[in-house]
Amino acid sequence: MLRTDLPQFDISEDIIVGTDITEDILTFYKQPFRLKAGIFALCLEGDIHASIKMTNYHIRKNDFVSILPGNILQFLEQKGKARLCFIAFSSKFLSQTNMVKSSADFLPQVIENPVISLKQESADLAAEYFSLLIKTQEQVPDIFNTEISKNILLSILQGIRYMYQKRSWNPPALSRKEEIRKQFISIVMQHYAKERSISFYAEQLNITPQHLCTTIKQITGLTASDIIARMVILDAKAQLKSTDLTIQEISYSLNFSNVSFFGKYFKRHVGMSPQAYRNSQ
């Protein structure tokens, strides 16, 4: 079972981009921690061993790494000089941009395969893109406002979609429990806006609700309801911060029968009302 009391890592700014992740910095992260930010990185040189979601990965030159919020990350070792360029988005920023909805068609594949090897020309293109962002940030420090940052995130997601669609995958054999987890998350991402019932997802997987709940708890450390709620709340937060929709309209978009029920659901998971969240900094 995954630990839920791990140290958590986030960033204070909406977006940070750079090329200064080296072996000296990696040594600070030898203990596992849970990521709240989202990080996309390209290995420029070196040989790095890391654990992502409790699975070990060997990261080499020209490997592109997508580390999504909620993932457990640990750097195990590196051989020789290691250098990565990266872009990181804060959890607050991601909650305002509805990353899940804009990438639902390929995000499950990224979750299952966070490390992808690029051909040299694709790696060069990605490195040039990172370099352009870095130079832009250095020359115009205040240019990365919210709207520009959103467009940068969307362009990166489009690039990742292209990279993953071009690959033919030979997925490793999964245990039955891991397969249930994988399928459950994929179905949740497709249906969370309309379905929050455990029985619905169990029926889709052709298993009993009890079997689903027990399996998800054993594999992820979270309940099936927690995972569904995370998707619903992520969407709700994004709509509250990035749209002018009324709270009633948002509640209907997420299939709540009335705005009062939506408000209670949101407050139970976030600790404040939808209006208070919309008004918060």
Secondary structure, 3 states (H helix, E strand, C coil): CCCCCCCEECCCCCEEEEEEEEHHHHHHHCCCEEECCEEEEEEEEEEEEEEECCEEEEEECCEEEEECCCCEEEEEEEEEEEEEEEEEECHHHHHHHCHHHHCCCCHHHHHHCCEEECCHHHHHHHHHHHHHHHHHHHHCCCCCCHHHHHHHHHHHHHHHHHHHHCCCCCCCCCCHHHHHHHHHHHHHHHHCCCCCCHHHHHHHHCCCHHHHHHHHHHHHCCCHHHHHHHHHHHHHHHHHHHCCCCHHHHHHHCCCCCHHHHHHHHHHHHCCCHHHHHHCC
